[in-house]
Amino acid sequence: MAIEERLYFDPVTGRGVAFSLPGCVAEHGKLGLTAIGETHEAAQALYAQAVAALDLAAGCEGEPLPQR
């Protein structure tokens, strides 16, 4: 999904999304990610793209996020 959406972290450009804790997906339904961009706004845009791609892959596109 990250490769298809071109979200992966590129060490050459220093931009992209780094996913963490993938082992928690199966057991807890959670994972982590860090979005890195040239600006705060660019990082926020990458984060939003990653969340949208994950929602689409999980089949919950458009559903509201649970409240903490």
Beta strands, then each sheet from edge to edge (+ up, - down):
strand 1: 16-20
strand 2: 32-36
sheet 1: 1+ 2-
end
